Amino acid sequence: MNNLNKFEYLDLIIEEPYIIGQKVGFKDLTLLHNKWIKNIIGAYEDKDYTLLAHRGSYKTTCLTIGVALMILLELNKNIIILRKIDGDVKEVIRQIHKIMTSHLYLFLVRIIYGIDLVFTEVSAFNLNTNLTTSFKGTSQILGLGIKTSITGKHADIVITDDIVNLKDRISKPERELTKLSYMELQNIKNRGGRIINAGTPWHKEDCISIMPNIHVYDCYNTDLINRDNLEQIRRAMSPSLFAANYELKHIASEESLFDNPVFAKDIDLILGEIAHIDGSYGGSDSTAFTVLKQYENKFIVFGMRWDKYVDDCLNIISNYMKMYKIGTIYCEKNADKGYLAKELRNRGFISRDYQESMNKFIKISTYLRKNWGNITFLECTSSEYVNEILDYTENSPHDDSPDSLASILRQVTKGKWLY
């Protein structure tokens, strides 16, 4: 490879960019990724392009390689990259910078342009180099969260990466906000420019439903996950989540009990009430934590879910207990013989345990189903918590969040635990 001339290197970048990716450290890239990177770099120069691929398929890796190579091929074009939140953008900018400071990339700049690459600006959101001769005054690479104000910004290439996520699945307002933000991108795309999208669908009405020129690669046609690993993944999540994340399709369960959750922002609505823990002590169970306050026949709920043993969650649960000024926290003692309630009391909280004897499906389908229309979740409730409720059926492998919420609803509506 070191014996190629300038034009042969340019041909390599254009025709086999995945080799560049492999050489800078991404050893698992295949000919499929070569196709993706070529499409990102410019196979669809006259129109926008959308890449939909399953989780763990190296979509973002291909994007970062593509962006770095675009800088080599089109020196004066500026690129804006948008992700769901600012923190996600930082990761992408960091990876692009790492590629551009690799020995191979620096070598390519020297061979093709006869100069040493110098970064004139490096920050968590911006990258500029001495390769540009443009007087636009804009960054060569700028990263933004999708909800950031983009007024006055312009770009030749606009890239969105995973701007649709779990929040869009559980929240219609989130879906609509993401769509509005996405449609605004047409106003920042320069004439002759294009928008490149990469992501995974989460809901039939999410932002991906309005993206153009979609190319779909599900878990069965990429050959990136072997069948044994795929079955392990399938068993670890709900059918609807597996379908969305790996099969890139949406399935509606006729057995589903819950949909269209309602959200509110005001944290003060929930201060001073009761809580419940559904603790994990091993196996595939998670730990679910629920805070609830009742206003006549309405309920305000805050919930969190962690794929951890309950002991590993107690510090953060203690912080939430103090933050929301919780009075009493309840937990069942079937699995731990009262250990959790005692541990909470040792931490200074009022805790009560109980022996659960009610069938879980009957409890959830009775108390949670009956009151679903009267429940409002705080927006800071974790997406994983709400999603587990939306996915719940009688045969669900995971039910800790709906069980916790149903248990605390039974307490406030009946005034006692049913033994």
TIKENU-331781 format. One record per residue (C-alpha): residue number from 1; x, y, z. Coordinates in Angstrom, 1 decimal. Example, Ala and Ser with C-alpha at 12.3 -4.5 7.8 and 13.67 -1.06 7.14 Angstrom:
2
<1,<12.3,-4.5,7.8>>
<2,<13.7,-1.1,7.1>>
END
This chain:
419
<1,<0.0,0.0,0.0>>
<2,<2.9,2.4,0.7>>
<3,<4.0,2.1,-3.0>>
<4,<0.9,3.7,-4.5>>
<5,<1.0,7.1,-6.1>>
<6,<-1.3,10.1,-5.4>>
<7,<-4.0,9.1,-7.9>>
<8,<-4.0,5.5,-6.8>>
<9,<-4.6,6.6,-3.2>>
<10,<-7.5,8.7,-4.4>>
<11,<-8.9,5.7,-6.3>>
<12,<-8.6,3.7,-3.1>>
<13,<-10.4,6.3,-1.0>>
<14,<-13.3,6.5,-3.5>>
<15,<-13.6,2.8,-4.5>>
<16,<-12.4,0.8,-1.4>>
<17,<-12.7,3.2,1.6>>
<18,<-13.3,0.3,4.0>>
<19,<-9.6,-0.6,3.6>>
<20,<-8.8,2.8,5.1>>
<21,<-11.1,2.0,7.9>>
<22,<-9.5,-1.3,8.6>>
<23,<-6.0,0.3,8.5>>
<24,<-7.0,2.9,11.2>>
<25,<-8.3,0.3,13.6>>
<26,<-11.8,-0.9,12.5>>
<27,<-10.8,-4.5,11.7>>
<28,<-14.3,-5.8,11.4>>
<29,<-15.4,-3.7,8.4>>
<30,<-16.5,-5.8,5.4>>
<31,<-17.4,-5.2,1.8>>
<32,<-20.9,-4.3,3.0>>
<33,<-19.5,-1.5,5.0>>
<34,<-17.5,-0.5,1.9>>
<35,<-20.8,0.0,0.1>>
<36,<-22.2,2.1,3.0>>
<37,<-19.1,4.3,3.2>>
<38,<-19.1,4.9,-0.6>>
<39,<-22.8,5.9,-0.4>>
<40,<-22.1,8.3,2.4>>
<41,<-19.1,9.8,0.6>>
<42,<-21.1,10.5,-2.5>>
<43,<-22.7,7.7,-4.5>>
<44,<-26.0,9.7,-4.3>>
<45,<-24.6,13.1,-4.9>>
<46,<-27.9,14.4,-6.4>>
<47,<-30.2,13.3,-3.6>>
<48,<-30.5,12.6,0.1>>
<49,<-29.6,9.2,1.4>>
<50,<-30.9,7.1,4.4>>
<51,<-29.1,4.1,5.8>>
<52,<-31.2,1.9,8.1>>
<53,<-29.3,-0.9,9.7>>
<54,<-29.7,-3.0,12.8>>
<55,<-28.0,-2.3,16.2>>
<56,<-24.3,-3.2,16.3>>
<57,<-23.8,-3.0,12.5>>
<58,<-21.2,-0.2,12.6>>
<59,<-23.4,2.5,11.1>>
<60,<-21.8,5.2,13.1>>
<61,<-18.3,3.9,12.4>>
<62,<-19.0,4.1,8.7>>
<63,<-20.3,7.6,9.1>>
<64,<-17.2,8.8,10.9>>
<65,<-14.9,7.2,8.3>>
<66,<-17.0,8.7,5.5>>
<67,<-16.8,12.2,7.1>>
<68,<-13.1,12.0,7.5>>
<69,<-12.6,11.0,3.9>>
<70,<-15.0,13.6,2.6>>
<71,<-12.7,16.2,4.1>>
<72,<-9.9,14.7,2.0>>
<73,<-11.9,14.7,-1.2>>
<74,<-13.9,17.9,-0.9>>
<75,<-11.8,20.4,1.0>>
<76,<-14.1,23.3,1.0>>
<77,<-17.4,21.6,1.8>>
<78,<-18.6,22.0,5.4>>
<79,<-20.4,19.3,7.3>>
<80,<-22.9,19.4,10.1>>
<81,<-23.5,16.2,12.2>>
<82,<-26.6,15.9,14.3>>
<83,<-27.4,13.3,17.0>>
<84,<-30.1,13.1,19.6>>
<85,<-28.3,14.9,22.3>>
<86,<-25.1,16.9,22.6>>
<87,<-23.3,14.2,24.6>>
<88,<-23.8,11.8,21.7>>
<89,<-22.3,14.3,19.3>>
<90,<-19.1,14.6,21.3>>
<91,<-18.5,10.9,20.8>>
<92,<-18.7,11.2,17.0>>
<93,<-16.5,14.3,16.8>>
<94,<-14.0,12.5,19.0>>
<95,<-13.9,9.5,16.8>>
<96,<-13.6,11.6,13.6>>
<97,<-10.7,13.5,15.2>>
<98,<-9.0,10.2,16.1>>
<99,<-9.3,9.0,12.5>>
<100,<-7.9,12.2,11.2>>
<101,<-4.9,12.1,13.5>>
<102,<-4.0,8.5,12.6>>
<103,<-0.7,7.9,10.9>>
<104,<-2.4,6.7,7.8>>
<105,<-4.6,9.8,7.5>>
<106,<-1.7,12.1,8.0>>
<107,<0.2,10.2,5.4>>
<108,<-2.6,10.5,2.9>>
<109,<-2.8,14.3,3.4>>
<110,<1.0,14.5,2.8>>
<111,<0.9,12.3,-0.3>>
<112,<-2.2,13.9,-1.9>>
<113,<-1.7,17.6,-1.0>>
<114,<2.0,17.8,-0.2>>
<115,<1.4,19.4,3.2>>
<116,<1.2,18.4,6.9>>
<117,<-2.3,18.4,8.3>>
<118,<-2.8,21.0,11.0>>
<119,<-5.9,21.4,13.1>>
<120,<-6.8,25.1,13.4>>
<121,<-9.7,24.3,15.7>>
<122,<-10.4,21.3,17.9>>
<123,<-13.3,21.3,20.4>>
<124,<-16.0,18.9,21.6>>
<125,<-18.2,20.1,18.7>>
<126,<-15.9,21.6,16.0>>
<127,<-13.1,20.5,13.8>>
<128,<-11.2,22.8,11.4>>
<129,<-8.0,22.1,9.5>>
<130,<-5.5,23.9,7.2>>
<131,<-6.9,21.9,4.2>>
<132,<-9.8,24.3,3.6>>
<133,<-9.3,27.5,1.5>>
<134,<-12.9,28.6,2.0>>
<135,<-13.8,32.0,3.3>>
<136,<-17.2,31.0,4.5>>
<137,<-16.2,31.3,8.1>>
<138,<-18.0,28.1,8.9>>
<139,<-16.5,25.0,10.6>>
<140,<-15.5,22.1,8.3>>
<141,<-17.1,19.7,10.8>>
<142,<-19.7,20.9,13.3>>
<143,<-21.6,18.7,15.7>>
<144,<-25.0,19.5,17.2>>
<145,<-27.8,17.9,19.2>>
<146,<-31.0,17.6,17.1>>
<147,<-32.9,20.0,19.3>>
<148,<-30.2,22.7,19.2>>
<149,<-31.2,25.9,17.6>>
<150,<-29.9,25.9,14.0>>
<151,<-31.0,29.4,13.0>>
<152,<-28.4,30.9,10.7>>
<153,<-26.4,27.8,10.2>>
<154,<-25.7,26.3,6.8>>
<155,<-23.9,23.2,5.5>>
<156,<-23.1,21.5,2.3>>
<157,<-23.5,18.1,3.9>>
<158,<-26.0,17.5,6.8>>
<159,<-25.7,14.2,8.6>>
<160,<-28.2,12.8,11.1>>
<161,<-27.1,9.8,13.2>>
<162,<-29.5,8.0,15.5>>
<163,<-31.7,11.0,16.0>>
<164,<-34.6,8.5,16.7>>
<165,<-34.3,6.5,19.8>>
<166,<-36.2,4.8,22.6>>
<167,<-37.8,8.1,23.7>>
<168,<-39.5,8.3,20.2>>
<169,<-41.0,4.9,20.7>>
<170,<-42.7,5.7,24.0>>
<171,<-43.6,9.4,23.5>>
<172,<-45.7,10.9,20.7>>
<173,<-44.6,14.5,21.6>>
<174,<-41.0,13.3,21.3>>
<175,<-41.7,11.9,17.9>>
<176,<-43.3,15.1,16.7>>
<177,<-40.5,17.2,18.0>>
<178,<-37.9,15.1,16.3>>
<179,<-39.8,15.3,13.0>>
<180,<-40.1,19.1,13.3>>
<181,<-36.3,19.4,14.0>>
<182,<-35.6,17.1,11.0>>
<183,<-37.7,19.0,8.6>>
<184,<-35.9,22.2,9.6>>
<185,<-32.7,20.8,8.3>>
<186,<-33.8,21.5,4.7>>
<187,<-33.3,25.2,5.6>>
<188,<-29.7,24.7,6.5>>
<189,<-28.7,22.6,3.6>>
<190,<-26.9,24.7,1.0>>
<191,<-28.1,24.6,-2.6>>
<192,<-26.7,21.5,-4.2>>
<193,<-26.1,19.9,-0.8>>
<194,<-27.6,16.8,0.6>>
<195,<-28.8,15.2,3.8>>
<196,<-27.4,11.8,4.9>>
<197,<-29.3,9.8,7.6>>
<198,<-28.3,6.8,9.5>>
<199,<-30.4,5.1,12.2>>
<200,<-32.7,2.4,13.4>>
<201,<-36.5,2.7,13.4>>
<202,<-38.4,2.6,16.8>>
<203,<-42.0,3.4,15.9>>
<204,<-44.1,3.3,12.7>>
<205,<-44.7,7.1,13.0>>
<206,<-41.3,8.2,14.0>>
<207,<-39.0,10.6,12.1>>
<208,<-37.6,7.8,9.9>>
<209,<-41.0,7.4,8.3>>
<210,<-40.4,10.8,6.5>>
<211,<-36.8,10.2,5.5>>
<212,<-36.1,9.7,1.8>>
<213,<-34.2,7.2,-0.3>>
<214,<-34.1,4.5,2.4>>
<215,<-31.8,1.5,2.2>>
<216,<-32.6,-1.2,4.7>>
<217,<-30.2,-3.8,6.2>>
<218,<-31.7,-6.1,8.8>>
<219,<-30.0,-8.7,11.0>>
<220,<-30.6,-11.5,8.5>>
<221,<-29.0,-9.9,5.5>>
<222,<-25.8,-8.4,6.8>>
<223,<-24.2,-11.6,8.2>>
<224,<-22.7,-9.5,11.0>>
<225,<-24.4,-11.5,13.8>>
<226,<-24.3,-15.3,13.9>>
<227,<-27.5,-17.2,14.6>>
<228,<-26.5,-18.2,18.1>>
<229,<-25.8,-14.7,19.2>>
<230,<-28.9,-13.4,17.5>>
<231,<-31.0,-15.9,19.5>>
<232,<-29.4,-14.8,22.7>>
<233,<-30.2,-11.2,21.8>>
<234,<-33.8,-12.1,21.0>>
<235,<-34.3,-13.9,24.3>>
<236,<-33.0,-10.8,26.2>>
<237,<-35.6,-8.4,24.9>>
<238,<-39.2,-8.1,24.1>>
<239,<-40.5,-9.2,20.7>>
<240,<-41.4,-5.7,19.6>>
<241,<-38.0,-4.3,20.6>>
<242,<-36.1,-7.0,18.8>>
<243,<-38.3,-6.5,15.7>>
<244,<-37.5,-2.7,15.7>>
<245,<-33.8,-2.9,16.6>>
<246,<-32.7,-6.0,14.6>>
<247,<-35.4,-6.8,12.0>>
<248,<-36.1,-3.1,11.3>>
<249,<-39.9,-3.6,11.4>>
<250,<-42.7,-2.8,13.7>>
<251,<-45.1,-5.4,15.2>>
<252,<-48.2,-4.7,17.1>>
<253,<-49.0,-7.2,19.8>>
<254,<-52.7,-8.0,20.0>>
<255,<-52.0,-9.0,23.6>>
<256,<-50.5,-5.6,24.6>>
<257,<-52.3,-3.9,27.5>>
<258,<-50.8,-0.4,27.4>>
<259,<-50.1,2.3,24.8>>
<260,<-49.9,6.1,24.4>>
<261,<-48.4,7.1,27.8>>
<262,<-48.9,10.7,28.9>>
<263,<-46.0,12.8,30.3>>
<264,<-45.6,16.0,32.4>>
<265,<-42.5,18.1,33.3>>
<266,<-43.3,19.5,36.7>>
<267,<-41.3,17.5,39.3>>
<268,<-43.0,19.2,42.2>>
<269,<-46.1,17.3,41.4>>
<270,<-44.7,14.2,43.0>>
<271,<-42.9,15.5,46.1>>
<272,<-43.7,13.9,49.5>>
<273,<-45.3,10.6,48.4>>
<274,<-44.6,6.9,48.5>>
<275,<-42.4,4.6,46.6>>
<276,<-41.9,0.9,45.7>>
<277,<-38.9,-1.3,44.7>>
<278,<-39.1,-4.5,42.7>>
<279,<-35.6,-5.7,43.4>>
<280,<-33.5,-8.1,41.3>>
<281,<-31.6,-10.8,43.2>>
<282,<-30.2,-12.6,40.1>>
<283,<-31.2,-14.2,36.8>>
<284,<-32.6,-12.0,34.1>>
<285,<-34.7,-9.8,36.4>>
<286,<-34.1,-6.1,36.6>>
<287,<-34.6,-3.6,39.5>>
<288,<-37.5,-1.3,39.1>>
<289,<-38.2,1.8,41.3>>
<290,<-41.5,3.6,41.3>>
<291,<-42.6,6.8,43.0>>
<292,<-46.3,7.7,42.9>>
<293,<-48.6,10.5,44.1>>
<294,<-52.3,10.5,43.8>>
<295,<-54.5,13.5,43.0>>
<296,<-58.1,12.4,43.5>>
<297,<-58.4,9.7,40.8>>
<298,<-55.2,10.8,38.9>>
<299,<-51.7,9.5,39.5>>
<300,<-48.3,11.1,38.9>>
<301,<-45.5,8.5,38.4>>
<302,<-41.8,8.6,38.3>>
<303,<-40.0,5.3,37.5>>
<304,<-36.5,4.0,36.9>>
<305,<-35.3,0.6,35.7>>
<306,<-31.8,-0.9,35.9>>
<307,<-30.3,-4.2,34.7>>
<308,<-28.6,-4.6,38.0>>
<309,<-29.0,-6.3,41.3>>
<310,<-30.9,-4.3,43.8>>
<311,<-27.8,-3.8,46.1>>
<312,<-26.1,-2.0,43.2>>
<313,<-29.0,0.4,42.9>>
<314,<-29.5,1.4,46.5>>
<315,<-27.2,4.5,46.4>>
<316,<-29.0,6.1,43.5>>
<317,<-32.4,5.0,44.9>>
<318,<-31.4,6.7,48.2>>
<319,<-30.7,9.9,46.2>>
<320,<-34.1,9.8,44.5>>
<321,<-35.8,9.1,47.9>>
<322,<-34.2,12.3,49.3>>
<323,<-34.8,14.3,46.1>>
<324,<-38.5,13.5,46.0>>
<325,<-38.9,13.7,49.8>>
<326,<-40.5,10.2,49.9>>
<327,<-42.3,9.1,53.0>>
<328,<-42.7,5.3,52.9>>
<329,<-41.1,2.9,50.5>>
<330,<-42.6,-0.6,50.0>>
<331,<-41.0,-3.8,48.9>>
<332,<-42.0,-7.5,48.9>>
<333,<-40.1,-9.9,51.0>>
<334,<-40.8,-13.2,49.1>>
<335,<-37.2,-13.4,47.7>>
<336,<-35.1,-11.8,50.4>>
<337,<-37.0,-12.5,53.7>>
<338,<-37.1,-8.8,54.6>>
<339,<-33.4,-8.0,53.8>>
<340,<-34.2,-5.0,51.5>>
<341,<-36.6,-3.4,53.9>>
<342,<-34.1,-3.7,56.7>>
<343,<-31.3,-2.2,54.5>>
<344,<-33.5,0.8,53.7>>
<345,<-34.3,1.3,57.3>>
<346,<-30.6,1.3,58.1>>
<347,<-30.2,4.1,55.6>>
<348,<-32.8,6.2,57.5>>
<349,<-35.9,5.6,55.4>>
<350,<-39.3,4.4,56.4>>
<351,<-39.8,1.0,54.7>>
<352,<-42.4,-1.7,54.8>>
<353,<-42.3,-5.1,53.4>>
<354,<-45.0,-7.5,52.5>>
<355,<-45.6,-11.1,51.4>>
<356,<-46.9,-11.2,47.8>>
<357,<-49.4,-13.9,46.9>>
<358,<-51.3,-12.4,44.1>>
<359,<-50.8,-13.6,40.5>>
<360,<-48.6,-11.1,38.8>>
<361,<-50.5,-11.0,35.5>>
<362,<-53.8,-10.5,37.4>>
<363,<-52.3,-7.7,39.5>>
<364,<-51.0,-5.9,36.4>>
<365,<-54.0,-6.4,34.2>>
<366,<-56.3,-5.3,37.1>>
<367,<-54.7,-2.4,38.9>>
<368,<-52.4,-1.0,36.2>>
<369,<-54.8,-1.6,33.3>>
<370,<-57.7,-0.1,35.1>>
<371,<-55.9,3.1,36.0>>
<372,<-53.7,3.5,32.9>>
<373,<-55.8,6.3,31.5>>
<374,<-55.3,8.3,34.7>>
<375,<-51.5,8.0,34.9>>
<376,<-49.1,10.8,33.9>>
<377,<-45.4,10.0,33.9>>
<378,<-42.8,12.6,34.7>>
<379,<-40.7,13.2,31.7>>
<380,<-37.6,12.3,33.7>>
<381,<-38.9,8.7,34.0>>
<382,<-36.4,6.4,32.3>>
<383,<-37.4,5.3,28.8>>
<384,<-36.5,1.7,29.8>>
<385,<-39.1,1.8,32.6>>
<386,<-41.9,3.0,30.4>>
<387,<-40.9,0.8,27.5>>
<388,<-41.1,-2.3,29.6>>
<389,<-44.7,-1.4,30.5>>
<390,<-45.6,-0.8,26.9>>
<391,<-44.2,-4.2,26.0>>
<392,<-45.9,-6.1,28.7>>
<393,<-48.1,-9.1,27.9>>
<394,<-49.0,-12.2,29.9>>
<395,<-46.0,-14.0,28.3>>
<396,<-43.4,-11.1,28.6>>
<397,<-40.0,-12.3,29.8>>
<398,<-39.5,-9.0,31.6>>
<399,<-42.2,-7.4,33.9>>
<400,<-40.4,-5.7,36.8>>
<401,<-41.6,-2.1,35.9>>
<402,<-45.3,-2.9,35.4>>
<403,<-45.2,-5.1,38.5>>
<404,<-43.8,-2.3,40.6>>
<405,<-46.3,0.2,39.3>>
<406,<-49.2,-2.2,39.7>>
<407,<-48.2,-3.0,43.3>>
<408,<-48.1,0.6,44.3>>
<409,<-51.3,1.4,42.6>>
<410,<-52.9,-1.5,44.5>>
<411,<-51.7,0.1,47.7>>
<412,<-53.1,3.6,47.1>>
<413,<-56.4,2.4,45.7>>
<414,<-57.1,-0.3,48.2>>
<415,<-55.3,1.1,51.2>>
<416,<-53.6,-2.1,52.0>>
<417,<-51.4,-4.9,50.5>>
<418,<-53.3,-8.0,49.5>>
<419,<-51.8,-11.1,51.0>>
END
